[in-house]
Amino acid sequence: MVTHGGYGLGDSLSVLARRTPQARLADAFSMPAPQERQTITLVMDWIGKIPR
């Protein structure tokens, strides 16, 4: 999960990949701040998609 103030993911994923080459990176989760009421549902759905 990446938090941001409206910029979006930017180059966060490429930075993480470079800094942690042994890590298995899952699809990113990003949500605009006005959607706060949906936070729990969206985060739980995203977590459910992470391969174990």
N, C-alpha and C positions, 0 to 999 in steps of 0.2 A: 504494500500500500504506500502511496506517495501522497503527502499532503501538500497543498499549494493554495495560494491566494488568488487564483484565477489564471495563472500562467499555463496550467495543464502539466503534462508529464515532462515537457521539454526534452532534455537529453538525459534524464534520470536513468533510464534503462541502460543506455550505452555506458554511462559512468559506472553503474553497478556491475555491468558485465566486465568492464576493464579492471575494476578494483577487486572483484571477487571471481576470478576465472573458474574456480572449482564449484561455485554455487550453481544450483539448478534454479533458474529464475522462472517464476510463473507469470502468466499474463498479469499485467498491471491493473490496479483498481484505482479509478479516479472518479470523483463525484463533485459537481459544482456545489458550493456552499448553500444556495437556496433550497437544496433538496434535503435538508437535515431530517425531516420526518421520515424519510425513506432509508436513512442510514443503516439501521439494524438489518432490515431485509436485504438491502444491497450488499452489505458486508458479509452477511451469512451466505448469500448466494455465491459471492466471489470465493469465500473460503471453501465452500463445497466443491468448487471446480479445481482446487489445487490438488495435483496428483500426490499420492502418498507413497 
